[in-house]
């Protein structure tokens, strides 16, 4: 699914000026960046309630395609600036993580865990 479709589905605000419309292959939802480091990967959209620059940096480290910040009213300029610098699409939706992930799941996006990984 293209990022533009996700923006439309979730009625997202686009926070930075990235011109690409990446293909999103999976969804990873976490507020613990250690979980993102353990289970994140290329082609993933990171759905998080964190609005600090660390969520953008962590998404970049694992090769995520975009970051969706949920729940928060405001996203700091430092986070937006880092996303722009790293050319990481950064979007915002004012809804719960549960609802955002449910909508994306209903539209056919799976989780970011690869076959064979477990939660041990």
C-alpha positions in Angstrom: 0.0 0.0 0.0 1.3 3.5 -0.8 1.9 6.0 1.9 -0.6 8.4 0.2 -3.3 5.8 0.7 -2.5 5.6 4.5 -2.6 9.4 4.7 -6.1 9.3 3.2 -7.4 6.4 5.2 -6.3 7.8 8.6 -6.9 11.5 7.7 -3.3 12.3 8.5 -1.5 15.6 8.6 1.8 15.6 6.6 4.5 17.0 8.9 7.5 17.3 6.5 8.2 17.9 2.9 9.3 14.5 1.6 8.3 14.1 -2.1 8.4 10.3 -2.3 5.4 8.1 -1.9 6.9 4.9 -0.5 5.4 1.5 -0.7 4.4 0.4 2.8 4.7 -3.4 3.3 4.0 -3.8 7.0 3.1 -2.1 10.2 5.0 -1.9 13.4 3.4 -0.3 16.4 5.4 0.5 19.5 6.3 3.1 22.0 9.4 1.3 23.1 12.1 2.0 20.6 14.0 -1.2 21.8 11.0 -3.2 20.4 11.4 -1.3 17.1 15.1 -2.2 17.0 14.2 -5.8 17.7 11.3 -6.3 15.2 11.4 -3.4 12.8 12.5 -3.6 9.2 12.5 -2.2 5.7 9.2 -1.2 4.2 7.5 -0.8 7.6 5.5 2.2 8.8 6.2 2.8 12.5 3.1 3.7 14.4 4.0 5.3 17.7 2.7 7.6 20.4 6.2 9.0 20.9 6.8 12.4 19.3 10.5 12.8 20.1 13.3 12.8 17.5 14.3 9.4 18.8 11.3 7.7 17.1 12.5 9.1 13.7 16.1 8.1 14.3 15.1 4.6 15.3 12.8 4.2 12.3 15.7 5.3 10.1 18.1 2.8 11.7 15.8 -0.2 11.0 15.1 1.0 7.4 11.4 1.9 8.0 9.6 3.6 5.2 7.7 6.2 7.3 6.7 7.2 10.8 3.1 7.8 11.9 2.7 9.6 15.2 -0.6 9.1 16.9 -2.4 10.5 20.0 -0.3 13.6 20.4 -1.6 17.1 19.8 1.7 18.6 18.8 4.9 17.3 17.3 8.1 19.2 18.3 9.9 21.0 15.5 13.1 19.1 16.4 11.3 15.8 15.4 10.0 17.3 12.2 13.4 18.8 11.4 15.2 15.4 11.9 12.6 13.6 9.7 13.3 16.2 7.0 17.0 15.8 7.3 16.8 12.0 7.1 14.2 12.2 4.3 11.8 10.1 6.5 8.1 10.7 5.8 6.5 11.9 9.0 2.7 12.0 9.4 0.3 12.6 12.3 -3.1 11.2 13.1 -5.2 12.2 16.1 -6.5 8.8 16.9 -5.6 5.9 19.2 -2.9 3.4 18.2 -5.5 0.6 18.4 -7.8 2.4 15.9 -4.9 3.3 13.5 -3.6 -0.3 13.5 -7.1 -1.8 13.1 -7.8 0.3 10.0 -4.4 -0.6 8.5 -5.0 -4.3 9.3 -8.5 -4.2 7.7 -6.9 -2.7 4.6 -4.5 -5.7 4.3 -1.3 -4.6 5.9 0.3 -7.2 8.2 2.7 -6.8 11.1 6.4 -6.2 10.8 7.4 -9.6 12.3 8.9 -12.0 9.8 7.8 -15.6 9.6 9.6 -17.7 12.1 10.2 -14.9 14.6 8.6 -15.3 18.0 8.0 -13.2 21.1 10.4 -15.0 23.4 
